[in-house]
Amino acid sequence: MTSATASPDDAGGVPDPRAALESALREIAETADPAALEAVRLRHLGRKGTLARLTARLRELPPERRPEYGRAVNEFKERVAAAADERMRALRPARPAAGHGFDWTLPGNWRGLGRRHPISRIVARTVEIFRTLGFTVAEGPDIETVRNNFDALNTPPDHPSRDPQDTFYLEDGRLLRCHTSPVQVRYMESHRPPVRIVAPGRCYRRDTPDATHSANFHQVEGLYVDRNVSLADLKGDLSYFAAQLMGPDVRVRFRPHFFPFTEPSVEVDFTCHVCRGRGCRVCKQSGWIEIAGAGLVHPNVFRAVGYDPAEVTGYAFGMGIERIAMILHGVPDIRMLYENDVRYLAEF
Ligand code: PHE
């Protein structure tokens, strides 16, 4: 009699591993859920299970029968374990393999916190500082009429800034505003004096881009109209602004200039924030940086918007935001503010 055909308890009371294997495989195939399968697996492969009993009997056999019996016990162990594993895979809901669907065992990706662009931050800070002086915010559209951008601002028909070489015109005769000054016109036409506004916004000029020029840039316009507003008010307010933005040791100077819409007109310089006025590459060794154009509102502008120049006076300024960003943060090239390399912007 060979063990392959023997009953589980053949002569000598030794259980038959092959018969035990067959019934174990049948039991495994019949399990309906992972818990039942685990119970069957333990009953056969566990510490007091079938495998343990089969192994214990090995010693009771005569030496000549042990090799064959041992092989059958090994086969029992391997095939029962393999069948239990396979059945478990069939009973468990399948986990998506890596690369297919969502693998919840992978650690998450930290994307980092966003931050505001330096241009937006300077605009917000500028508005905040002028708010403390009683200014409110006004806005106007990027696409403007020739009248608001030039005519109402006392700009003569032959003024070079009107040239299509310098200003972007649209097919319908309108244009992309080349400064924020048309917001002065819009605001005064819809409000009675006194006026105290700042107007941040985008401006467009046909400039060839280089380290200090961009075809698209930002200004903050300021307008203060009341009785007896003077250049001293302008200088005082801009000095306060400079000190608030950059620190108490920043100084402000006016240089005579010309704008059609102000009289007198000035260009406004701040002491260079990078070298504190000693002279460096950013300020071209002068110690000063041009920040704004400004002046007292021209009587013709008041007339154009329906204000009486005998009743009111006012100051206006237009500040270049990129200029401020460059000296505040030591940015050597205006284009770095537009390339938007987040690694560079994260430095601010
Ligand atoms: N609009 C002028 C410019 O863009 C600046 C300016 C504004 C000058 C207001 C005077 C008054 O250069």
Residues whose N, C-alpha, C, O or C-beta is under 5 A from the ligand:
A	BS01	LIG	C178 H179 S181 F259 T262 G293 A294 G295 A316 F317 G318
